[in-house]
Amino acid sequence: MPASLCGTWDIISNDNLEGYMVAMGISPGIRKIALKLKLKKVIEQLEDKYVIKTVSKFRNYSVSFTEGQEFEEFTKGLDNRQVKSLVRWEGIKLVCEQIGEKKNRGWAHWVEEDKLHLELYCEGEVCKQVFLRRMGTSEEK
């Protein structure tokens, strides 16, 4: 069984966010702001239903889904595109494939050595983020 992703997580490293945002077609002005943000992830789970929130002082994003069920997602506040998303477990990773205008797009979350890892990918660019769990937040499912 994979480690629980649940809890509140603060970003500690963020590699190649610029390259990823260029691949996504995000404007230079938004990229400049995004590169300065300190992100927080809040992940909740009830059985096979998940809510993943990305929180910052500039903009917040939330996605809700049931693992293994395809759903329509509008990436409002990110790149504002309509995609079909499918999230499923692949070993220890919770992996999302997003089908739409951009090719080879998606993400993967997993916990390793008490850190939350997130890889965001789009058209050959990969952004690698690492988060540390806030003390006192739940690890329970």
Helices and strands as residue ranges (DSSP letters): E 7-15, H 17-24, H 28-34, E 40-46, E 49-55, E 61-66, E 71-74, E 82-90, E 93-99, E 105-112, E 115-122, E 125-133
